[in-house]
Amino acid sequence: MKKWLLYLALPLVLTSCQDGSSSETQQKQELETEVMNLHDEAMADMGKIYRLRRDLSALRDTLQASTTDTATISLLNRRIAELNEADEAMMDWMRNYKAPDTLAYEPAMVYLRDEHDKMARVKALMDSTIANAKETYATYEQK
């Protein structure tokens, strides 16, 4: 009788284990998708960083040739350096990110949460740097 109960209960136990694994896989995939969505948003801003760096450099070069306003030149150099820093932060994240395909659920979730936080910081750095560079360019472009 006990053997029959064991045989009847076994499929239920196995099914519940598979459902947990499926749920874990789905959670892991969702978090990885969030991380990659942040990455994709940041990548879309890389062109802005390139254009702003080019425009600020050209503006700096023009001002250097025609004025001795070292404060403005210094500000433009600082904005260019900030754009370079944001660009390097993105490149550094991409060089170091490894998809957690071989990790078990818990270590993968810890890793993905950490990577999500890193990418959110990179995205925030890029957004603020782009905003500052646009503002600076708009202010000094007209002079």
TAURVEN-V589805 format. One record per residue. N is the residue number from 1. RES is the residue in one small letter. D_FIRST is the distance of its C-alpha to the first C-alpha in Angstrom with 1 decimal. Layout:
n->N res->RES d_first->D_FIRST
n->N res->RES d_first->D_FIRST
//
This chain:
n->1 res->m d_first->0.0
n->2 res->k d_first->3.8
n->3 res->k d_first->5.4
n->4 res->w d_first->5.2
n->5 res->l d_first->6.5
n->6 res->l d_first->8.7
n->7 res->y d_first->10.0
n->8 res->l d_first->10.7
n->9 res->a d_first->12.4
n->10 res->l d_first->14.4
n->11 res->p d_first->16.9
n->12 res->l d_first->17.6
n->13 res->v d_first->18.4
n->14 res->l d_first->20.5
n->15 res->t d_first->22.3
n->16 res->s d_first->23.2
n->17 res->c d_first->24.6
n->18 res->q d_first->26.6
n->19 res->d d_first->28.0
n->20 res->g d_first->29.2
n->21 res->s d_first->30.8
n->22 res->s d_first->32.5
n->23 res->s d_first->33.8
n->24 res->e d_first->35.2
n->25 res->t d_first->36.8
n->26 res->q d_first->38.4
n->27 res->q d_first->39.7
n->28 res->k d_first->41.1
n->29 res->q d_first->42.8
n->30 res->e d_first->44.2
n->31 res->l d_first->45.8
n->32 res->e d_first->47.1
n->33 res->t d_first->48.6
n->34 res->e d_first->50.3
n->35 res->v d_first->51.8
n->36 res->m d_first->53.1
n->37 res->n d_first->54.5
n->38 res->l d_first->56.5
n->39 res->h d_first->57.6
n->40 res->d d_first->58.7
n->41 res->e d_first->60.7
n->42 res->a d_first->62.4
n->43 res->m d_first->63.2
n->44 res->a d_first->64.9
n->45 res->d d_first->67.3
n->46 res->m d_first->68.3
n->47 res->g d_first->71.0
n->48 res->k d_first->72.4
n->49 res->i d_first->72.6
n->50 res->y d_first->74.4
n->51 res->r d_first->76.9
n->52 res->l d_first->77.6
n->53 res->r d_first->78.1
n->54 res->r d_first->80.5
n->55 res->d d_first->82.3
n->56 res->l d_first->82.7
n->57 res->s d_first->83.9
n->58 res->a d_first->86.5
n->59 res->l d_first->87.6
n->60 res->r d_first->87.9
n->61 res->d d_first->90.0
n->62 res->t d_first->92.2
n->63 res->l d_first->92.7
n->64 res->q d_first->93.4
n->65 res->a d_first->96.2
n->66 res->s d_first->97.8
n->67 res->t d_first->97.3
n->68 res->t d_first->97.0
n->69 res->d d_first->94.4
n->70 res->t d_first->92.2
n->71 res->a d_first->90.0
n->72 res->t d_first->88.9
n->73 res->i d_first->88.5
n->74 res->s d_first->86.4
n->75 res->l d_first->84.2
n->76 res->l d_first->83.8
n->77 res->n d_first->82.9
n->78 res->r d_first->80.3
n->79 res->r d_first->78.7
n->80 res->i d_first->78.6
n->81 res->a d_first->77.0
n->82 res->e d_first->74.4
n->83 res->l d_first->73.6
n->84 res->n d_first->73.3
n->85 res->e d_first->71.0
n->86 res->a d_first->68.7
n->87 res->d d_first->68.8
n->88 res->e d_first->67.9
n->89 res->a d_first->65.0
n->90 res->m d_first->63.5
n->91 res->m d_first->64.1
n->92 res->d d_first->62.7
n->93 res->w d_first->59.5
n->94 res->m d_first->59.1
n->95 res->r d_first->59.8
n->96 res->n d_first->57.2
n->97 res->y d_first->54.3
n->98 res->k d_first->51.5
n->99 res->a d_first->48.6
n->100 res->p d_first->45.4
n->101 res->d d_first->43.5
n->102 res->t d_first->42.1
n->103 res->l d_first->41.3
n->104 res->a d_first->37.9
n->105 res->y d_first->37.5
n->106 res->e d_first->38.9
n->107 res->p d_first->41.8
n->108 res->a d_first->42.7
n->109 res->m d_first->42.7
n->110 res->v d_first->45.0
n->111 res->y d_first->47.2
n->112 res->l d_first->47.5
n->113 res->r d_first->48.3
n->114 res->d d_first->51.0
n->115 res->e d_first->52.4
n->116 res->h d_first->52.4
n->117 res->d d_first->54.5
n->118 res->k d_first->56.8
n->119 res->m d_first->57.4
n->120 res->a d_first->58.0
n->121 res->r d_first->60.6
n->122 res->v d_first->62.2
n->123 res->k d_first->62.3
n->124 res->a d_first->63.9
n->125 res->l d_first->66.4
n->126 res->m d_first->67.3
n->127 res->d d_first->67.7
n->128 res->s d_first->70.0
n->129 res->t d_first->71.9
n->130 res->i d_first->72.5
n->131 res->a d_first->73.6
n->132 res->n d_first->76.0
n->133 res->a d_first->77.4
n->134 res->k d_first->78.0
n->135 res->e d_first->79.7
n->136 res->t d_first->81.9
n->137 res->y d_first->82.8
n->138 res->a d_first->83.7
n->139 res->t d_first->85.9
n->140 res->y d_first->87.9
n->141 res->e d_first->87.9
n->142 res->q d_first->90.5
n->143 res->k d_first->92.9
//
